Amino acid sequence: MQVPALFAPAAEIVDHPAVRTASRLADDLIAPHAAESDDPALGVDPARLRALADAGLASVKVPAADGGLGGSDRVDAEVVELLAGADAATWFVLTQHRLPQNLCRAPAAGLPDGAATAGPAGRRYRDPLCRASGLAGIAIAHVRRPGSPAVAAEPDGHGGYRLSGRADWCTGWGLIDLLLVAARTPDERFVFGLLPAREQPGLRASGPLPLSVMGGTRTVSLTLDGLALAAEDLLLTVDIAAWQRVDLARTANATPASLGLLRRVLTELERLGAARRLPEAVDLALALAQPAVKLRAEAYALLCEVPPTERVAERAALRAELSELTVRAVAGLVAARAGSAMLTTSPEQRWAREAAFFLVQAQTGDVRAAQLRALRG
C-alpha cells in the first residue's frame, strides 16, 4: 500500500522511543476500543488512559530529566497523529493535559516581556504534571468569546479571586485529577489557576453533554458561583491582548490530531479499494494523499520551525485546505464502503463525525473564514 509510505516520517522520527511506543499502543491498546471510547454509554477507559500516561505519551516533549520522553516538536506531532488516528476520544482526553503542563513548565512562553506574571501553583504542580502522575484538564475555551466575560474574577482581598460564571466546555470530568480554570479580572487581565477536578463549594458540573462525536470523553459544562481561587492556586496572570495574540496564532495551525484522522482515512480508503477491487477508490486515496502530504509538510514546517506568531494567515489557510481534504476523504470512504457505511457501528460514521469535530475545534473567526473559502473551492 502506498498511502502509509507517503505519510511515513523520516527514520529518526520513526525510531524515536516515543513514536515506537505510540505506534504499539495505538495498534494494540486503543484502536480496538475506539468505538467504545466514542460511545457515551461506555466512554474512555481510565485504565487505557493511565497506560498511555504511564508510557510517557502525555509528556513527549518534556525533557527526560523532568520525567518525559525528550521528543522534538516533530516527534510529538507523529505521536499525536498515531493516537488520534487510532482513538480520537482517548487522545482528546489525554491532550487536555498539555496546556496545564506547558504553563507550569514555561508560563510566559511566547508572550512579550512584562505581559504575564507567574503564580506559585506552577512550582507546586510542575513535577507531577511533567511526569503525568496525575492528569489535568482545562476549562478555558470561554476566554476566546468576545463581549462580557463568561467567567469573571473578583479579588478576594488576600491575593486570590472569587470566580463566577459558566465554563461551557470541560473534557474528561471524572477522568482528570486537576483542573485549569480561567477568568477575566476587573482590570482586564486573564487569570489562570489550578484546582482539584471535583465538585466543591462554588463549582458544579453538569451531566455529560450530548455530543454527536467523542461522546465518551465525559465533557461537561461547569457553573462557578463564587469559587475560591486562593493566591497559592494562581498559575498565571496575563494581559488579555498578549494572550489572545498568541492564542490566535496557535489555533491557526493545522493540528497533528486532524492530520492523524486524514492519514487513517486515506489508508483505509486505499485498503478497502484494494480488498474490494475498486480501482477508483485506490486512485482517489492516492490522488488525495499527494496534496495532503505536501500540505502537511508545509504545516509542520510552520509549526516546528517558524516563530508561532508569524505567518498566521498562511497557517489558517493550510489548516483549511487540509480540513477540506479530510471531508472529501471521508466522503470517498463512505461511498466506497456503500450501504454498510450507514450502520452506526461503521467506523466510517465515527470518522465522518470526527472530521466535523476538527472543523470546529479551537475555531476562531479567521479560521472559520478560511475554512469556508476552502470548502467553496
Salt bridges, closest charged atoms under 4 A:
GLU36 OE2 - HIS33 ND1 3.29
GLU36 OE1 - ARG48 NH2 3.66
ASP38 OD2 - ARG353 NH1 3.06
ASP45 OD2 - ARG48 NH1 3.33
ASP54 OD1 - ARG50 NE 2.94
ASP66 OD2 - ARG126 NH2 3.44
ASP73 OD1 - LYS61 NZ 2.67
ASP76 OD1 - ARG98 NH2 2.67
GLU78 OE1 - ARG74 NH1 3.69
GLU78 OE2 - ARG263 NH2 2.93
GLU78 OE1 - ARG296 NH2 3.70
GLU81 OE1 - ARG263 NH1 2.66
GLU81 OE2 - ARG296 NE 2.93
ASP127 OD1 - ARG131 NE 2.90
ASP168 OD2 - ARG145 NH2 2.85
ASP168 OD1 - ARG166 NE 2.98
GLU188 OE1 - ARG184 NH1 3.80
ASP233 OD1 - ARG124 NH2 2.85
ASP247 OD2 - ARG144 NE 2.65
ASP247 OD1 - ARG250 NH2 2.69
GLU268 OE2 - ARG264 NE 3.54
GLU268 OE1 - ARG271 NE 3.18
GLU298 OE2 - LYS294 NZ 2.66
GLU314 OE1 - ARG311 NE 2.89
GLU324 OE1 - ARG328 NH1 3.74
GLU348 OE2 - ARG337 NE 2.97
GLU354 OE2 - ARG350 NH1 3.60
